[in-house]
Amino acid sequence: MIDPQTSMGSVRLKVADLDKMVTFYRDVIGLQVLEKSADTITLGTPTRPLVHLHHLPNGHFRRHH
């Protein structure tokens, strides 16, 4: 069993399609955009950043890795 005082920090993900991933985390998961720059977007709750998406130019999707 996990200790009740255990908490999880934010995650940083490199993504090929930044717009698509922002749409997913915002519209499907329900997170809010907290910060936005040219190649990085931070999403989370009003008081806590949870996901940092960093655009990886020329990135590609790899299945089953």
Secondary structure, 3 states (H helix, E strand, C coil): CCCCCCCCCCEEEEECCHHHHHHHHHHHCCCEEEEECCCEEEEEECCEEEEEEEECCCCCCCCCC
